[in-house]
Amino acid sequence: MQRFFRHHDRFHVYQVKSVLDEAGIPCFVKNELVQGAIGEIPPMDSEPEIWLQDDEWQPKAQRVIKRFYEEQAEISSDNKNDWACLHCGQMNEYQFAICWQCQNPRISAEN
């Protein structure tokens, strides 16, 4: 087992874990509830962490997360227009990568 990711924001840790889960990468969260002990233990030791169940998943996990961050950067910087879901036609605000109505991912007409 190997620590793969850590961050002070528990929401962000679970967002990354969700991306890894969707890619079929076995992982789990450690230090999920330790933040209440800040002050008694060092802050770095209390951050939520994602651990891979097998070290062999490391290269794939890195590629998946790199692609995730690239997609998030593209959505936030290039496309400041609301978008219509190609699956159900629902209008969504520009910052969302997934349709709020049908949960299908944002797909550009070029793809």
N, C-alpha and C positions, 0 to 999 in steps of 0.2 A: 504494500500500500504506500501511496505517496501523496503528500499535500500538493494540490494543483493550483488552488486559488484561495485568496483571502481578501477580505474587504471589510471596512468598518460598518458599511451599510448592509444590514441583514436582507433588505429587499433586493438589493443588487446581487447578493450571493445567491438568493433563490432564483433570480432571473437567469443567472449563469447556469445554475443547476438544472433548470428547466430546459435550457438549450442543449445541455449535455444529455439529459434524459431523452429528449426528442431524437437525438443522434444515436441513441442506443448505447451510450457510454455509461457503464456501471460506476456510480459514484454516490457519496453520502456527505452530509453536512456534520461537521464537528464544531464544538463550542457554541452551539445554537443558543443555549440559555446562560452562558457564562458571563455575558455582558453585565449582569447584575452584580458581579463581583469586582467590577472596576474600582480601583482604589486599594483593594486587598491584593490584587495580582496586577502585573504590568499590563497596560492597555494592549500591547501587541499580542499578549498571550490570551486575550479575551475576544479577539476578533473571530467572527464566524469563518470557517474554512470549508472548502470542498476538497475531499480526498478521493482519489481514484482507487478503485478496488484492486486494480492490477496496473503495474508500471507500464505494461505494453500498450495501454490506451493513451499514454502521454502524447505521442505525435498526432494522433487523430483529434484528441481533445484540443490541442493547440490550434490545429487548422480550423476546427469548428468554431472556436471562440474568436479567432482572428476574423473569420468570415462574418460572424455575428456583429462584431464591432465595426467592420467596414460597412455593412448594411445599415447599421444605426447611424453612422456618420453621413452616409449618402442621403438617407432620409432627412436628417436634420439640416444638412447644408444645402443640398441641391433643390429640394422640392418643397417649396413653401406654399403649395396650392393644395386645397382639399382634393380628395380623389374619390372616384366612384369604384366600388368593388366590381370587378369583372365577372364575379360569380353571381351575386344577387342584386347588383345595381345600387346598393346603399351608399349614400354619401358619407365619407369619413373625413375627419380633420387631418391635416397634413402630417402631424406628428405620430399618427398611429400606423404601425406596420401590419396590423391585423384588423380585418373588418370587425366592427363591434357587433354586427348583427349575425353573421354566419361564421366568424372566426377563420375565414380563409385569408392567407397572406396577401399583402399588397403585391400586385404584379403589374408591371408597366405594359403598355400595349405593344412595346417592341419585343418583349420576351415571348 
